């Protein structure tokens, strides 16, 4: 029986094309990055590669480009945030399979500062981000009492929550209710030999106005020990 190698080659190519499409996690990561930064995202997996002095490491690289929003933002904060977005949208199996998440942002001015984050670091960062989500969600839903368990600022958490409520009561009178929020930046710092993460976000009001804010959360903690909300 004569083998038709052209058909065989075509079948192999089609199989490769089907298997090399974006994974469900990559689709979710791409959607999240597009929603926040209006950017194009591509991915690359390196298995058993070399990263600096480390050999035989598995890396997921994320390339982000064509974003006018990212062109105006601090590339380090954006890069940290994109790494966290990538990690939190991976399945538990994928998280265990990668050693590093690499992020490479291409800005219009030509600035590029790629960096690879260890998944151990990203696990700690995304754990604090869960508290940041609680903060923003409580404010969006006007459930200010839910802030009390996660606020560790001043001697009385209820007073802190009441001050935040008073602040946003004035804003909603002028701009309407908060209809959405999103986090677009992240930073890492150290205070008294303890690592903390800053999560930078934006509230969106019913009339289209926006308001920036950030929260500081120490590694391993489930409370906020610093925050700032900009003027509306």
Helices and strands as residue ranges (DSSP letters): H 5-19, H 24-37, E 40-51, E 54-65, H 68-71, H 75-88, H 92-97, E 100-105, E 115-118, H 119-140, G 144-150, H 157-175, E 178-191, E 194-205, E 210-218, E 226-229
